[in-house]
Amino acid sequence: MKTVWYDYSKIESRNGTAVAMGNFDGLHKGHMKLLSMLMDVSQDNGLHSMVYTFDVHPVNAIKGANTLKLIADNEYKEELLSACNLDALFFEKFEDVKDLSPEEFVRDILVEKLNMKVAVVGLHNHYGKNSEGDVKLLRELGQKYGFLVHMIKPLYFDDVLCSSTKIRECIENGDVEMAAELLGRPFKITKPVVVGKKLGRELGYPTANMIPEPGQLIPKDGVYATNAYVDGAAYKAITNVGNDPTVGDDGKLQVETHIIGFDGDVYNETLEIEFLYKIRDEQKFDNLEALKAQLAEDEKVRLS
């Protein structure tokens, strides 16, 4: 897969492209259904397959940075899409196209710049200034400018809509199991490890500490069963999300992970944490001995 930022000339479009456009935050199972259709139509028609997305999520571009917490940043999005056998991933500068009418956007960007011959979109796809364009209009424009439109119906699990919005809601409510069901893999965060107070080590449960950024999506406060990846090796772990009410004194939100069976040094290393299920809510203990006893129970749950 070739990743291109902003430069249309670097896209191979001479024979035409099949384009899936959207934000693709998290690349969930609904997105994968759409990309499967994209690959099929591009191969059937000899077209260059492309995902067209934005450098900044439109909500954050319009309403301000960190307004919408994302499931996956651009780097992770690129990593996920690279496994889909696409020909190209194109990042558009949102500021350059946000004021184009739906027809201007389709005609000037998708048709003229990208030579789009097939558009693959979801039912609720919107585009153009103020998101005024919809699938109905896209089909009308397809007849006018000579491209086909394939629309993918929404994906449901029972009565739960598979969408980035629903996944964010699940994560923020601590339901990381449902989030994983919709994503097709566990929700994860990747951050450098910072030096903490080292109280966990004194208790016999050393932790790798991360400080989330303001715009980072993390699960609701609580203790979670997790997987931790150190230099590519997977370890079972327990992760506390919160402000450490028993020993914390600054109220700062932290993600603290005890990596079971690992005694190495991960300070300043980048750690990947996958959230599997919630063990319990975060709570304040009367003393450190009570906290230590609970940590032992949490570890038993993770190892069971």
SVG drawing of the C-alpha trace seen along z (x, -y; Angstrom):
<svg xmlns="http://www.w3.org/2000/svg" viewBox="-32 -27 47 47">
<polyline fill="none" stroke="black" stroke-width="0.4" points="0.0,0.0 1.3,-3.4 0.4,-6.2 0.2,-9.7 -0.3,-13.0 -2.0,-15.8 -0.2,-15.3 -2.6,-14.0 0.2,-13.6 1.6,-10.7 -1.6,-8.7 -1.7,-6.1 -5.0,-7.0 -4.5,-6.8 -6.7,-3.7 -9.2,-5.0 -9.7,-4.4 -12.2,-2.8 -12.5,-5.0 -13.8,-4.4 -14.1,-7.8 -14.6,-8.4 -12.9,-8.8 -12.4,-5.1 -11.8,-5.8 -10.8,-2.5 -11.3,-0.5 -14.1,1.6 -16.0,4.6 -18.4,2.3 -15.4,0.6 -13.9,4.0 -17.2,4.9 -16.9,1.8 -13.2,2.4 -14.0,5.9 -16.5,4.5 -13.9,1.9 -11.3,4.7 -13.9,6.7 -15.0,3.9 -11.5,2.6 -10.3,6.1 -13.3,6.8 -12.9,3.5 -9.1,3.2 -9.1,0.1 -6.6,-1.3 -8.1,-0.7 -7.9,-3.7 -9.1,-4.9 -9.6,-8.7 -9.6,-10.2 -8.6,-13.4 -5.5,-14.4 -7.7,-15.8 -11.1,-14.4 -13.7,-17.0 -15.3,-17.3 -11.9,-18.3 -11.1,-20.6 -14.4,-22.5 -15.0,-22.4 -11.5,-22.4 -8.7,-19.9 -9.6,-17.1 -13.3,-17.7 -13.7,-14.1 -11.5,-11.5 -10.3,-9.1 -10.1,-5.3 -7.0,-5.3 -4.6,-8.1 -3.4,-8.5 -0.3,-6.3 -2.4,-3.4 -5.0,-3.9 -2.2,-3.6 -1.0,-0.4 -4.4,1.2 -5.2,0.2 -1.8,1.5 -3.0,5.0 -6.0,4.7 -4.1,5.0 -5.1,1.6 -3.2,-0.1 -3.3,-3.5 -4.2,-5.5 -4.7,-9.2 -4.7,-11.8 -6.5,-15.0 -5.9,-18.3 -9.4,-18.9 -9.0,-22.7 -8.4,-22.6 -11.8,-21.0 -14.1,-21.9 -15.8,-24.7 -16.4,-22.9 -20.1,-22.1 -20.9,-18.4 -20.8,-18.7 -17.6,-20.7 -16.0,-18.1 -17.1,-15.2 -16.3,-16.8 -13.0,-18.7 -11.5,-16.2 -12.8,-12.7 -13.4,-12.8 -10.8,-15.3 -8.0,-14.7 -8.4,-11.0 -10.1,-9.9 -12.7,-8.0 -14.7,-5.4 -16.4,-3.7 -17.3,-5.1 -17.8,-2.7 -19.6,-4.3 -21.7,-3.5 -25.4,-4.4 -24.7,-7.3 -21.7,-8.7 -21.8,-12.5 -19.4,-14.9 -19.0,-18.4 -19.6,-21.7 -21.6,-21.2 -21.8,-17.5 -24.7,-18.3 -23.9,-15.5 -25.5,-12.1 -25.6,-8.7 -28.7,-9.8 -26.9,-12.9 -23.7,-10.9 -25.7,-8.5 -27.1,-11.5 -23.6,-12.9 -22.3,-9.5 -24.8,-9.6 -23.6,-13.2 -19.8,-12.6 -19.6,-9.0 -18.9,-6.8 -20.7,-4.0 -21.7,-4.0 -21.8,-0.9 -23.5,-1.5 -22.9,0.8 -25.7,1.2 -24.9,0.7 -23.7,3.7 -25.5,4.7 -24.7,7.2 -28.1,8.1 -29.5,4.6 -26.2,2.8 -25.0,0.7 -21.4,1.2 -20.1,-2.4 -17.1,-4.4 -19.6,-6.4 -20.9,-3.3 -17.4,-2.0 -16.3,-5.2 -19.3,-5.1 -18.5,-1.5 -14.9,-2.4 -15.9,-5.5 -18.4,-3.3 -15.8,-0.6 -17.4,2.0 -14.2,2.9 -15.6,6.4 -18.4,5.0 -15.9,2.5 -13.6,5.5 -16.6,7.3 -17.4,4.3 -13.8,3.6 -12.8,7.2 -9.9,6.9 -9.2,5.5 -9.0,1.7 -5.5,0.7 -3.4,-2.3 0.3,-2.8 2.3,-5.2 5.7,-5.8 6.2,-4.6 7.0,-7.4 8.6,-7.1 6.0,-6.9 6.2,-6.9 7.4,-3.3 4.9,-2.4 3.7,0.6 7.2,2.0 7.2,1.7 3.9,3.6 5.3,6.3 3.3,5.2 5.5,2.9 3.6,0.9 4.4,-0.7 2.8,-4.1 1.4,-6.1 0.0,-9.7 -2.8,-10.0 -2.9,-13.1 -6.0,-15.4 -7.5,-14.1 -6.8,-10.4 -9.6,-8.0 -9.2,-5.7 -11.6,-3.4 -13.7,-4.5 -11.9,-4.5 -11.4,-1.0 -9.2,2.1 -9.0,4.1 -7.6,7.4 -5.1,6.5 -2.4,7.8 0.9,5.9 3.4,6.0 7.0,5.5 9.4,5.6 6.8,7.7 6.4,10.2 2.9,10.6 2.3,10.7 -0.8,11.0 -1.4,7.9 -3.8,5.9 -4.3,2.2 -5.7,-0.5 -7.2,-3.6 -7.8,-6.5 -6.2,-8.8 -5.0,-6.2 -7.2,-7.3 -5.4,-5.3 -2.0,-6.8 -2.4,-9.5 -2.3,-13.1 -2.4,-15.1 -5.6,-13.8 -3.8,-13.3 -5.3,-10.6 -3.0,-7.7 -2.9,-4.3 -0.9,-1.9 -0.1,1.6 1.3,4.5 2.9,6.9 2.6,10.3 5.8,12.3 7.9,9.4 10.7,7.8 12.5,5.8 12.9,2.1 10.4,0.4 10.9,-3.2 10.9,-5.5 10.0,-2.5 6.8,-2.5 4.2,0.0 1.1,1.4 -1.8,2.3 -4.8,4.2 -8.0,4.0 -9.8,7.4 -12.5,6.9 -13.2,4.9 -12.4,6.6 -13.8,4.0 -14.3,0.3 -11.4,-1.8 -11.7,-2.2 -10.0,-3.8 -8.6,-1.5 -8.0,-2.2 -4.4,-1.2 -1.7,0.2 -2.2,3.7 -5.8,3.7 -4.7,2.5 -2.0,5.2 -4.6,7.9 -6.9,6.6 -4.1,6.6 -3.5,10.2 -7.2,11.0 -7.1,9.0 -4.1,11.0 -5.9,14.2 -8.8,13.1 -6.5,12.2 -4.7,15.6 -7.9,17.6"/>
</svg>
